[in-house]
Amino acid sequence: MSVRRVMGTEVEYGISVQGQPLANPMVASSQVVNAYASATLKARRARWDFEEESPLRDARGFDMSRQVADPSQLTDEDLGLANVILTNGARLYVDHAHPEYSTPEVTTPLDVVRFDKAGEQVMLDAARLALQLPSNPAIVLYKNNTDNKGASYGAHENYLMRRSTPFADIVRHLTPFFVSRQVFTGAGRVGLGQDGRQHGFQISQRADFFEVEVGLETTLKRPIINTRDEPHADPEKYRRLHVIIGDANLSEISTYLKVGTTALVLSMIEDRFISRDLTVDGPVAALRAVSHDPGLSQTLTLTDGRTITGIQLQLEYLDLAKKYVEDRFGSDADPQTVDVLARWESVLDRLERDPMLCASELDWVAKFKLLQQYRERDGLDWDDAKLHLIDLQYADIRPEKGLYHRLVRAGRIERLLDDDVVEAAMHDPPVDTRAYFRGRCLEKYPAQVAAASWDSVIFDLPGRESLQRIPTIDPLRGTKAHVGALLDASQTAEELFQRLTH
């Protein structure tokens, strides 16, 4: 394996109704999603199919009882909230009090960036469309992770893994990686502690909200390693690693490195390549300690007695990854794997010398540099409310308001993708996963698609008393190469169904 694997992201967006601080965020989120669906989806709106979901199944070998589960964990219940599937294969819906965008399944880090960025544009359009509704106030969306009042909302990653890989190996080798990878994946945050009342700046928006090492929950007692065992694929072959510890990144390079390096580490775990013991003492406390030190000098104690910084721990993983790629692929390594390794090494080298050398690539460094400029110009201490507003404005997805977008226009933030590539990804699905089949069916036969999910498309066909389900349990089937010609040749959903089932 390499950086290539089936993966994707799901991001909950912060939401604010201008001039209405007491507005119901669930209602506002529904207005955003429904406005986009009404304006962009043709004919009937396909519902989300919850039948195959199992959010209480634990990778450690048991199912949590619904009676003891927190209501936020019951993601297989249709609460009647806005929930739509887009023609690019993505899902746009309301998750509790936030609008959420889940990318379609993709196979490369750059495609994760492409469809994650497309999600930002979908959300931007959705908020603008909601404003056009009669008497609606402006709704502002933020790609961040906390309201600095004690609430946090997620930016999750999903990676398909071999079922044969022992879960204990995943926990052992991935925990130190997650504790330390925030040095390049963090989005940056003004304020320490869950409510942000302690003064200062930290690397990660999410670090202070994690309380245990391993667990099933995602909204309370958040674990570094989440154990939800819901593969959305053949459960005999695969598990889906549900990663809840990342920040919501605006920087394309931060997102690219976040998923690219994680995919490489997962490949090493699957192939049992990691022989070093990199276990960290007290990983929850270590996670917060690293986040609270933008100087990057905070040391961690490993169980073997060594003390190293978060960057040095990442360098251990980088060294293993370089040896792994050389051992498995040599000069035949694919270009994105080679690029991820090179960028990973370059970023760690410069972070170790002077974090500000990465201000054009990493979210937290770009934000920290911007905040320091305001502090020096206006003589502000970290407890100044203006700095909290600047932090929030960085995450504002409106190009005319968001500080991230202003930095991009000023040439102070590097990008990996052009605008036209991102715009195409708002509508067109990836060609190399089952998302292609899902997206094309929604685009071509909107009136006949009654429902869909990651692992099925359900048709309502004329003359048939019951709905017809087409399973899509293999994420690497239903690709353009596999069904593109079939879809092109089928003018109706009935023709497609006949060809698929006979």
N, C-alpha and C positions, 0 to 999 in steps of 0.2 A: 504493500500500500504506500501511499504518499499523502499529499494534502488533499487528494481527490477522495471524496466519499459523499454519500447522501447527507445533506445538512440544510439548515435554514435558521432563521431568527424569528422571534415574535416580540414585538415592542408595544408596551402600553404607553400612551402619550399623556403627559400632564395636561389638564384642561382648566380653563378659566373663562368665566362669562364676564365680560367687561361691564363694570358698573353694577354688578349683582353678586357681591361676595357670598351671599347665602343661597345662590342658585343651586338647584339639585344637579350634581355632576352626572348622574345616571341619565337624566332627561336630556341634558345638553349633549352627552356622548351619543345618545340615540338619534338626536337631531342631526348630528354630524354624519353618522353612518347612513341614515335614511336619506339624507339630502344627496349624498354621493350615489347611492344605489338608484334613486329615482331619476337622476340626471344622466346616468351612464349605462345602466343595464337595460337591455331590450326585453320586451314582452314580460313574461312572468318572472318573478324573482325566486331562484332556487333556494330552498331552505338548507340549513346545515343538517347533515345526518349524524345523529349522536349514537346510533345503534352499536357501533363497534368500539366506542370509547370506554375506558376502564381506569379512571384516574386514581382509584384507591388500591390498585395492585402494586405491591411493593417488590422491588428487585431482590430483597432479602428472603423472598419465598412465602409471603402471606398477603392477604387482602385486609386492609383496614375496614372495620365495621362502619357502615354509613351512620350508625347511631352516635358514634364517638367522633366522626370527622367534622371538622369545621365546615360550615356551609360554603366557604370560598373554595374548598377542595372539590366540590361536586360539579365539576365542569362538564359532566355528561347530562346535566339537567337543562332542558330547554325552558328558560325563564321568560321567553317571549320578547327578549331584547333584540335589538337590531343585529342581524347576523347574516352576512352575504358572502358569496364566492365571486371572485372577479375573473375576467377572461384571461388574466395572466396566471391563473391557478392559485392566487393568493386568497387569504381569508381576511375580511374586514368586519369587525364586530365590536360589541360592547362587552368588556370584561369587568364586571362589577361597576366601578365608577369611572372607567376610562375607555376611550376608543382604542382598539388594538388592531395592529396589522401583523399578520403572519405571512412571511414570504412563502412562495411555492418551494417545493423541494428542488435543490440544485446540487451540483457535484463539485464545484470549485470555489475557493475563497473569493475570487473576483466576481463570480456570479452571486454570491451572498451579498457582496457590496452593491452590486447592480440592482438587485431586487429589494434590498433594504432601503437604498436611496429612492427607488421607485415608490416605496411605501411612504416616505416623507412627502413626495409630491402628491400622492393620493390623499394623504391627510390634509395637505395644504389646500387642494382643490375642494375637499369635503367641507372644510371650515368656511371657505368662501361661498360655497353653494348654500350652506346653512344660513348664511347672512342674508341670502336673497329671499328667504321665507318671510311671509308677512309678520311684522312686529318683532322679528328676532334680533336680539342684540348681537354684537360681535363676539364670536367664540375664538379664543386664542389657544393654540396647541403648542406644547413644549416637548421637545425630545430630551427628557431628563428623567430622574429617578426618585426625586423626593420633593415634597412641598415645604421642607424645613419646619414643619409643625409636628413631626413625629410619624408621618405617613411615607411609605415608600411603595413604588410600583415598578414592575419588572421589565427587564430586557433579557429575554431568555434565548438560549441557543439550543439547537437539537442536532445530534449526530447519530447516525445509524452505526451500530457496532455489531460485531459477531456475538451471538448468544453464548458461544463456547468460552468467551473470555470470563474468567472468574471475577465476580463483582468485587471481591476483596482486593484483587489486583488493581482495579480501577480506583478504588478508594485510596489505597496505599500510594500509588504513583501520581494520581491526579491532584490530591489535596495540596501538596507542597507547590505544585505548578500554579494552582488557582490562588493560593496565598500570595504568590510573588508576581504573577503575570500582570497585575494591576499597574505595575510601573510603566507599562506602555498601553494598557487598555483603559485606564481610568479616565473618567470624564471630568474630574475635578469638582471640588465643592467648597463653598465658603461655609464655615461652621463645623463644629465637631459634636459628636453625639447624635442620637436619632432625631432630636428636635433642633439640632444646630445651634443650641444656645451657647455652647462653649466657643470662644473666639479662636479663629485661625483658619487655615486652608488645608484641605486634605486631597489626596490623589483620587480617591474613589468616592462616588456618590452612594454606593451600596454597602460599603464595608461595615459600617456601624450597625447595620440591620441584621447581621448574621449572628446566630446565637448558639448553634450546635454544629457538630462536624458532619453528621450523616442523618438524614431523615426524609420523610415523605412530604412534609408541608412545603408550601411556597409563599404563604402570606403571613405566617406566624411561626415562631421557633425556626426561622429560616436556616437550612443547613448548607454547608459548603458543598457537599455532595448530595444531590437530590436523588431519591430512590424510586421515583415513579416509573413503573414498568408498563408502559403503554407504547408498544413499538410502531403501531400503524403500518405493520408489515408482518410477514410470516413470523410468528413468535418462536417457532422452532429454530429459526436461523438467526434472528436479529433481536436486539434490544435497541431502544432509542434512548440515548443518554440525554436527559433533560437538564440543561445547565442553567441555573438561576442566578449565578453569582456575578455575571457581567454587568457593566454599565451600558447605558444607551449612548452610543457614539455618533457624533456628527462627522468626525474626521473619517474619511474613506480609508486612510492608511491604518488608523487604529482598529477599525472593523476588520480590515483585511488581515492584519497581524493577529488579531484576537482569534479568528476562526482558523486561519492558516496554521498558526503554531499549535493550537489545540488539536487540530486534525492530525498533525504530525506526531504529537505525543500519544494520541490514541492509537495510531498505527504501531508505535513502538510498544505500547502496552499489549495490544492484540498479538504482536509477534514475540512477546516476552523478551524484548531486547534490553529492557532497563534492569540492570543488575545492581546498580548503586542504591544504597538506602539514603534517600533524601528526606525522610520523615522529619517534620518540624514539631518541636515541643509546643503544646498549646496552640494549635493552628487558628482558633477563633481569635484569641488575643493577638497572635502574630499578624493576622489579617488586618486588624485595626491598627496595630503599631506601624506597619508598613504604610498604610494609607495616611496616617497622621504625620508622616515625615516627608514633605516634598523635597527635602535636601538629600533624600535617598541614602542616608548613612545609618539608618536603623538596622541593627543586627538581629538575626534570628538564631535560636539555638536548635541544632539538629540533635536527634536522639543519639548520634554517634559522638556527641560532644563538641563538634565544630560550631563556631559562630561565624555566620556569613550574612551579607546583606541580601535584600530581595533581588538586586541585580546579579549578584554572584550566584544566587540560586538559579536564576534564569540562565546564566551562562553555563551552569552544569547541564541543564536540559538542552541548551543549544549544542553543546559539545557532543552529547549523546545523539542528537538528531543529525548532526553532520556525519558522524560515524555510521549511523543507521542508513542514511541515504546513500552514502558511498558504498556501504556493504551490500545493500539490496539492489541498487540501480547503477552505480558507477556513473559513467558519462551519459547514460540513457535516462537520467531523471528528467521528468517533465518540466517545462519552463516555469510553471507557477511554484512548484516545489523548490526549484533553484532560487527563484526570486524571493520567496518567503524566507528561506535560510539567509540570504544575503541581507535583506532588510532587517530581519531579526538581529543579526550580528551587528549591523551598522547602528541600529537604534540603541542597543545595549551598550555598545562602545561609547557613543556620545552621551547617553544618560549618565554613565559612570564618570565621564570627564566633566560635563556641565550640562544639566538637564535642559537649559535654555537652547542648546544646539538642536533640540528636537521641536522647537516651537512651531515650525511650519508643518509638522506631521502628526503630532499627538494632541488630543483634546486637552488633557489636563495641563500640559505645558503651555499650550497656546492661551488657555484661560488664565493660568497663573501669571504669565508675562503681561497680559492685558490688565489684570487686576493690580499688579505691581506698578504699572505705568500710572494708573489712576491714583494709587496710594502715594506715589512720589510727587505727582503733580498737585494733588489737593491736600496732602498731609493727612491721609485717612488711616485710622487704625482698623484692625480686622473686625472690630465690633460695630463699624459704621454701616448703617442700613443701606447706604448707597452701593456697597460692595455686594450685598445680597441681591440687589436689583440687577446689577451687572451680571452676576452669576446666572440669574434667571433669563436675562435678555440674551445671553449667549445661546441658550437652548430654544429660543423663539424660532419656529420654523418659517415665519414670514420673511422672505428675502429682504424686504425693505426695512425690517425692524431687527432681525436677529443679528447678533454680533458675530456669530460664526460666519454668516453669509457676507457680512461686511469685510471680514478678514480674507475670505476667498476672493472677493472682488478686488481687494487691495493687493492681491498676490502674496499674502502672508500665510496662506494655508495651501498646501499642495493637494491636488486631486489625482485620482486614477482614471476617472471616467469623464466623458463628454456629456453635455446635457442631452443631446439627441439619443444617446445610448440609454440613459436613464428614462427618458420619456417613452421610448419604445417598450421598455420593460414594464411600464404601467399597464400596458394592454396585451402584450404578446408573452406567452408562457415560455419557459425554458424548453429547449428542444430535446434534452437528453434525460428526462425523467418522466414519470407518469403524469406530472403536472401539465405536460403538453396535451395529453388526451383530455384531461379535465377542462383545461382552458379552452381548447378548440371546440369541445362539445358545447360549452356555455356560450361561446361566440357564434357558433353555426346553428345550433338548435335550441335557442333560449326558451322557446315556448314548450318544448318537450322535456327539458331537464327539471324534474321535480325537486331533486335534492342531490347533494354531493358531499363528500368528505375526503379526507386524505386517501382512504382505501376503497372508495366506491363512487360510481356515478349512477343515479337512479332516474330512469326515464318514465314518463307518463305517455304511453303510446296510444294512438287512436285504435279503437276496436278491442282493446285488452282491458279486462276487468281489474287486473292488479298492476301495481307498479313493477317495473323490470329493473333489477339491479345488475350492473356490470362491475364485478369486483376488480379492484386495482391494487391487489395486495403486494405486488412486486414493484418497488419504487423505480426500478430500472427497465420496466416494460411500459408500454403506452407512450413511447418516445416518438419523435418525428420519423426516425428511421423505421420504427416498428409499425406505426399506424397512420403516418402522414398521408400516404397514397390512398389508404382506405377511407380516411376522412374526406379527402379531396373528391373521391369518386362517389361518395354517398350524399345525395342531395337532401335526404330527409333522415331524421333520427330512426325511423322504421327501417330504412335501407341499411343504415349502419348496424342496427341491432341484428338484423337478419344475417348480415355478413359476419358479424362477430360470433354468432351462436350456431351457425350451420357450417 
